[in-house]
């Protein structure tokens, strides 16, 4: 499987390189360096792909890098670097952006190559995972139900995709953000609790019925999308199926087949619904103009920190000064509940990026790429700092997943690992917010559950 993937990477890289060479569009001269350097590093550093498919974190990193450095440049060679949304960027900004992306690629792959032996082994095996009591998890669910009863408007942020004609605006319920976070957490805890209960029955009776029930739970749980964000489907869907894959080791071929089919179905349905959202219908003439592959060029650059997005970050550097300590700290914690009130108002790189992207104010829907955020905060030489920290955390969590001994711990470690592995689709502010607002609370619940088990023993 790994050998087939490596061959695929080389073949796609060569196709991308040839397409860039024969393209008649006005492209940055160093665009060809993205697929070329990626292919060379892939061949020179085989350890980067050696642990794929048995470790969820590094698998996702590999796939997102293939999309960003090979597939996206191929589409750029056909449709150009600039996308059908926001303002256009200059060849000069695009050239600098590509150099920065090359620097980030080197930093990430070399960091992994130097440190991988501390976290990965070819003979890694999962610890025996058991269904354990989830007393504090269910207590949290009861607490969340009380909040939901007192604040029923929270449900306005959710869309059940099987009964919807369009998704709801992501800004539908701004007044209940803290309560909404609690309900999001309860959604995850309920999913874990039910999977834990089903697996407990499976431990007593090894029937495939319990596997099918677990798959139905993951599919149903992942069908509730928050606002217009498809991440609220993809993240629990991937985490749920990976957890099932580990728990039910006797049925892994069946799990892979069903998970691929269900993932494609849910993502496809949510994509169709997203085209009918309140926000996207206003932008349909711009972001979704052109043919299917031209739309893909736009989407991949917007969602995977493509050249155009990073180029906008380069342009933002003209109005944002690096090494503003107070501004950096304030912005990193701006989405962390309770802590955000401790910091004053400072110039925001996230807002400045969106103003540069659209050349207008009061718009903030575009995600500042992580490499762009590092560049704005710390300048060119320290720009990959956040990406380096991210790949180290992914390696650490891949190892932690193998050491998990309960369904609860297995799920939350996988959840965080997958989220951090998608660092090309996020930035440090988003990741830190997720870690503090989401993961820490789940970790506390897992710890309290463990203390109950120890006392019972």
Order of alpha helices (4+ residues) and beta strands (2+ residues): alpha-alpha-alpha-alpha-alpha-alpha-alpha-beta-alpha-alpha-beta-alpha-alpha-alpha-alpha-alpha-alpha-alpha-alpha-alpha-alpha-alpha-alpha-alpha
